[in-house]
Amino acid sequence: MKKHPHRAETKAVRGGTDLGKKNGPLATPIYQTSTFEVADNEQQLRATPTDMFYTRYGNPTVTVAEKAIAELEGTERALVFASGMCAITTPILALLKAGDHIVAQRDIYGGATKFLGQWLPKLGIETTFVDTTDYEQHEGAIRPNTRLLYVESPTNPMLRVIDLRRVAAIAKKHGLITMIDSTFATPINCRPAEFGIDLVMHSGTKFFAGHSDLICGAIAGRGELLEKIHSTRTTLGGAMDPHAAWLLLRGIKTVAVRVQRQNESALLIAQYLSRHAKVRRVFYPFLEGHPQRALAMEQMSGGGGVLSFEVEGSGEDARRVSEALSLFTLAPSLGGVDSLVCLPALTSHAMIPAEHRQKTGITDQLIRLSVGIEHVDDLIADLEHGLTVVSSALSTQHSAIST
């Protein structure tokens, strides 16, 4: 009998677990231990490459989380890490060496930009940054020593969407490894491996965890690449704590229903903001007028839970809006059940030079929203209040100047 393929919602709840009937705990146990006992040295040797040797090498709780993510992404294997940045840095350090070259989008998370542009050159690895959706520029930047094509989609914080098939084709033509930061998309909305991408990275802190209570990262992809990355993770020590892995598993169980709600609410909020007189521009993949909307709707089942917009006025006006909100909590990060607001120029991209921010369109007036699972009408009312407060403040200032 042919096995019935499970949908994403089912994989999120049951992925990585043994579905056979048994007597045992329904919830995955927390193996809160640093080391594992063996009966003799021969067993010790057999245990070394397993998840029951030493938790820096692996741990049964961690293994279940890794299997769940691999199932969601449709890849051979996945690994989890102590942070999202660790899930970016470890694979690159595992697969590249001094003298190698990377081609990367200019429009990516600020921490990744800093690592590629400022840290890797110290190790003899150079990166060329190219315009996100200019694929001729991507291919034109490739050198004989290029080894990796690094992309992000949708991008943080401008919500640009890249053509995954085209990127994969360019990489295949030149024998490159492709790595994508798919944090904003989540496997509920898009599975890049289906388009030919080799490595899919997530800041699991965000949508996977979903409750703003843990830090973690994940990488999913082909088995032979993941084996090299696992070896490097063991050496560098960026393993995930078993209790954090258990929290991650608990979050993954509801990721499908949360993301579906966030998709719906974020689109309604983007549509509301696009009609507001105090809003200059709105950036959201499924919003009419987005330059890659058709591509986004082809590759993604939803636009995601993050959007950005520019207010009319100055950077100070953007600060007033963010500080006037109450349901949107002023805090960094994204993807949780609580709605958040931040100014990328002061948070996610504060560590990169201002000229780099300008090239990607990150202005002082830009506000990023992470839409949670509160009722969308309440969130819109909160935004209406915030924008009205700024409007009133500006009107008062103009009146004072006039008199």
C-alpha positions in Angstrom: 0.0 0.0 0.0 1.4 3.4 -1.0 2.2 5.6 1.9 0.0 8.7 2.2 2.1 11.9 2.0 1.5 14.1 4.9 0.7 17.8 4.5 2.8 20.6 6.2 0.3 21.0 9.1 0.6 17.3 9.9 4.4 17.3 9.6 4.6 20.3 11.9 2.8 18.4 14.7 4.1 14.8 14.1 7.3 15.3 12.1 10.4 13.7 13.5 8.5 11.3 15.7 7.9 7.6 15.6 4.3 7.1 14.4 4.2 3.4 15.3 2.0 2.3 18.2 3.9 2.0 21.4 3.8 2.6 25.1 5.6 5.8 25.8 5.5 9.5 26.2 3.5 11.5 23.6 5.7 14.5 24.1 9.4 14.2 23.2 11.4 13.7 26.4 14.1 16.2 27.3 17.4 14.5 27.5 18.9 17.2 29.8 22.3 15.7 30.0 25.8 16.6 28.8 27.1 13.1 28.5 25.9 9.5 28.2 27.0 6.4 30.1 28.3 3.3 28.3 29.0 -0.2 29.5 32.5 -0.6 28.0 35.0 1.1 25.7 33.8 -0.8 22.7 30.3 0.6 23.2 31.9 4.0 23.7 33.5 3.8 20.2 30.2 2.8 18.7 28.4 5.6 20.5 30.8 8.4 19.4 29.1 9.2 16.0 25.5 8.9 17.5 23.3 11.3 19.4 24.0 9.4 22.7 27.6 10.2 23.3 28.1 13.8 24.2 25.5 16.6 23.7 27.9 18.8 21.8 28.0 16.0 19.2 24.2 15.3 19.3 21.3 14.6 21.7 18.1 12.6 21.2 15.9 15.6 21.9 17.9 17.7 19.4 17.6 14.9 16.8 13.8 14.9 16.9 13.8 18.7 16.2 16.3 18.2 13.4 14.1 15.5 11.8 11.0 17.6 12.1 12.6 20.5 10.3 14.0 18.2 7.6 10.5 16.8 7.0 9.0 20.3 6.8 11.6 21.5 4.3 11.6 18.2 2.3 15.3 17.7 2.6 17.5 14.7 3.5 18.7 16.2 6.7 18.7 19.2 9.0 20.8 20.5 11.9 20.0 23.0 14.6 22.3 25.5 16.3 22.6 27.7 19.3 21.5 30.8 17.2 20.5 31.9 13.8 23.8 33.5 13.2 25.5 30.2 14.1 23.4 28.6 11.4 24.8 31.1 8.9 28.4 31.1 10.0 29.0 27.4 10.6 27.9 26.1 7.1 30.1 28.8 5.4 33.1 27.9 7.6 32.5 24.3 7.0 32.3 24.5 3.2 34.7 27.3 2.3 38.5 27.9 2.8 41.0 30.7 2.4 41.1 31.9 -1.2 37.4 31.1 -1.9 34.9 33.7 -3.1 31.2 34.2 -2.3 28.5 36.1 -4.4 25.8 37.4 -2.1 22.8 39.6 -2.4 23.3 43.1 -1.0 19.8 43.0 0.5 20.2 40.5 3.3 20.1 40.5 7.1 22.6 42.9 8.7 24.4 40.3 10.8 25.0 38.2 7.6 26.3 41.3 5.8 28.7 42.0 8.6 30.0 38.4 8.7 30.4 38.2 4.9 31.9 41.7 4.5 33.9 42.2 7.6 34.8 38.9 9.2 35.4 36.5 6.4 38.1 38.7 4.7 40.2 38.1 7.9 40.1 34.4 6.9 41.0 35.1 3.3 37.4 34.6 1.9 36.1 37.5 -0.1 32.4 38.4 -0.9 31.0 40.4 -3.8 27.6 41.9 -3.0 25.2 42.3 -5.9 21.8 43.7 -6.5 19.2 41.3 -5.2 17.1 40.8 -8.3 19.7 41.5 -11.0 20.6 38.0 -12.0 23.0 39.1 -14.8 24.9 40.9 -12.0 24.8 37.7 -9.9 26.3 35.7 -12.8 28.7 38.4 -13.8 30.2 38.5 -10.3 31.2 34.8 -10.4 34.9 34.1 -10.5 36.9 30.9 -11.0 37.3 30.7 -7.2 33.6 31.3 -6.4 32.2 28.6 -4.3 28.9 29.9 -2.8 25.9 31.9 -3.9 24.2 33.3 -0.8 20.7 34.7 -1.1 17.7 35.6 1.1 14.0 35.6 0.2 11.8 37.4 1.2 14.5 39.9 2.2 14.9 41.6 5.5 13.5 44.3 5.7 12.6 45.3 2.2 10.6 42.1 1.4 12.1 41.6 -2.0 11.6 38.1 -3.6 14.1 36.3 -5.7 13.6 33.8 -8.5 14.7 30.6 -6.8 14.8 28.5 -10.0 16.9 31.1 -11.7 19.4 31.3 -8.8 19.6 27.5 -8.7 20.2 27.3 -12.5 23.0 29.9 -12.3 24.7 28.0 -9.4 24.4 24.7 -11.2 25.9 26.1 -14.4 29.0 27.2 -12.5 29.2 24.4 -10.0 28.3 26.5 -6.9 26.6 25.7 -3.7 23.4 27.7 -3.0 22.4 28.8 0.4 19.3 30.7 1.3 18.0 32.5 4.4 14.4 31.5 4.3 13.4 32.8 7.7 10.7 35.1 6.4 9.2 32.5 4.2 9.1 29.5 6.5 8.5 26.1 5.0 4.8 26.7 5.4 4.9 29.3 2.6 7.9 28.1 0.6 10.3 25.1 0.4 13.4 26.3 -1.5 14.8 22.8 -1.9 12.0 22.0 -4.3 13.4 24.8 -6.5 16.9 23.4 -6.5 18.5 25.3 -3.6 21.1 23.3 -1.7 21.0 24.7 1.8 18.0 26.3 3.5 18.8 28.4 6.6 16.4 29.6 9.3 16.7 31.7 12.3 14.6 29.3 14.3 14.2 32.0 17.0 11.5 33.5 14.8 8.6 31.5 13.3 9.7 28.0 14.2 9.9 28.8 18.0 7.1 31.3 17.7 7.0 32.6 21.2 10.0 34.9 21.6 11.4 32.7 24.3 14.5 31.0 22.8 17.4 31.5 20.4 18.2 28.9 17.8 19.1 28.4 14.1 18.6 25.6 11.6 20.1 24.5 8.3 18.5 21.9 6.0 19.7 20.3 2.8 21.6 17.5 1.2 23.1 14.8 3.4 26.7 15.1 2.2 26.8 18.8 2.8 25.1 18.5 6.2 27.7 15.9 7.3 30.5 18.4 6.8 28.5 21.0 8.6 27.8 18.7 11.5 31.6 18.0 11.9 32.3 21.7 12.0 29.4 22.4 14.4 30.9 19.8 16.7 34.3 21.5 16.5 33.1 25.1 16.9 30.6 24.1 19.6 27.5 25.8 18.4 25.2 23.0 19.5 21.7 23.5 20.8 20.7 22.9 24.4 18.3 20.0 24.8 15.7 22.1 26.7 15.8 24.7 24.0 15.3 22.0 21.4 12.3 20.8 23.3 10.9 24.4 23.3 11.6 24.5 19.6 9.7 21.3 19.0 6.7 22.7 21.0 6.8 25.8 18.8 7.1 23.8 15.5 3.8 22.0 16.4 1.8 25.2 15.9 3.9 26.9 13.1 1.5 26.0 10.3 -1.6 27.5 12.0 0.3 30.5 13.3 1.8 31.3 9.9 -1.5 30.9 8.1 -3.0 33.5 10.5 0.0 35.8 10.1 -0.3 35.6 6.3 -3.9 36.7 6.4 -3.4 39.5 8.9 -0.2 40.9 7.4 -1.9 41.2 4.0 -4.8 43.1 5.4 -2.5 45.4 7.3 -0.4 46.0 4.2 -3.5 46.9 2.3 -4.6 49.2 5.1 -1.3 51.0 5.2 -1.1 51.3 1.4 -4.2 53.5 1.6 -3.1 55.7 4.5 -2.2 59.3 3.8 0.7 59.3 6.3 2.4 56.3 4.7 4.7 56.8 1.7 5.3 53.1 0.6 4.5 49.6 1.8 6.7 46.6 1.2 4.9 43.2 1.3 5.2 40.4 -1.3 1.5 39.7 -1.9 0.5 43.4 -2.0 -0.7 44.7 -5.3 2.1 46.9 -6.8 5.0 44.9 -5.3 7.5 44.4 -8.1 7.9 40.7 -7.5 4.2 40.0 -6.6 3.6 37.5 -9.5 6.8 35.6 -8.6 6.0 35.6 -4.9 2.5 34.2 -5.6 4.1 31.5 -7.8 6.7 30.4 -5.3 4.9 31.0 -2.0 1.6 30.0 -0.6 1.4 33.1 1.6 3.2 36.4 1.9 4.5 35.9 5.4 4.0 37.7 8.7 6.5 40.5 8.2 6.0 43.8 6.3 7.7 47.2 6.2 6.5 50.7 5.4 7.9 54.2 5.2 6.1 57.1 6.9 5.8 60.5 5.4 8.2 62.8 7.0 11.5 62.2 8.8 13.2 59.5 10.8 12.0 61.2 13.9 8.4 60.8 12.6 9.1 57.0 12.3 10.3 57.0 15.8 7.1 58.7 17.0 5.0 56.1 15.2 6.9 53.1 16.7 6.7 54.6 20.2 3.0 55.4 20.0 2.0 51.8 19.3 0.9 49.6 22.1 -0.1 46.2 20.6 2.9 46.3 18.4 5.7 46.1 21.0 8.8 48.1 20.3 11.4 45.3 20.2 13.7 43.5 17.8 13.1 40.1 16.3 10.0 38.7 14.6 7.8 35.7 13.9 6.3 35.2 17.3 2.7 35.3 18.6 3.1 38.8 19.8 3.2 41.6 17.2 6.4 43.6 17.2 7.7 46.9 15.7 11.2 48.1 15.1 13.2 50.5 12.9 15.7 48.5 10.9 18.2 51.3 10.7 18.4 51.1 14.5 18.2 47.4 15.0 18.6 44.6 12.4 20.8 46.7 10.1 22.4 49.1 12.6 25.7 47.2 12.4 26.3 47.8 8.7 27.5 51.1 7.1 24.9 53.8 6.3 25.9 53.7 2.6 25.2 50.0 2.4 21.7 50.6 4.0 21.1 53.3 1.4 21.9 51.0 -1.5 19.3 48.5 -0.3 16.6 51.2 0.4 16.7 51.1 4.2 15.8 54.7 5.2 15.4 56.3 8.6 11.7 56.5 7.8 11.4 52.7 7.4 9.4 50.8 10.0 9.2 47.0 10.1 6.2 45.1 11.6 6.1 41.5 12.7 2.5 40.6 12.7 1.5 38.2 15.5 -1.8 36.3 16.1 -3.8 39.1 17.7 -7.0 40.0 16.0 -6.2 42.0 12.9 -8.8 44.7 13.6 -7.1 45.5 16.9 -3.7 45.7 15.2 -5.1 48.0 12.5 -6.7 50.2 15.2 -3.3 50.3 17.0 -1.6 51.5 13.8 -4.3 54.0 13.2 -3.7 55.4 16.6 0.0 55.6 16.1 -0.2 57.3 12.8 -2.9 59.7 14.1 -0.6 60.7 17.1 2.1 61.6 14.6 -0.3 63.5 12.4 -1.6 65.5 15.4 2.0 66.3 16.5 2.9 67.5 13.0 -0.2 69.6 12.8 0.6 71.2 16.1 4.1 72.0 14.9 2.9 73.4 11.6 0.3 75.6 13.4 2.9 76.9 15.8 5.2 77.8 12.9 2.4 79.5 11.1 1.5 81.7 14.0 
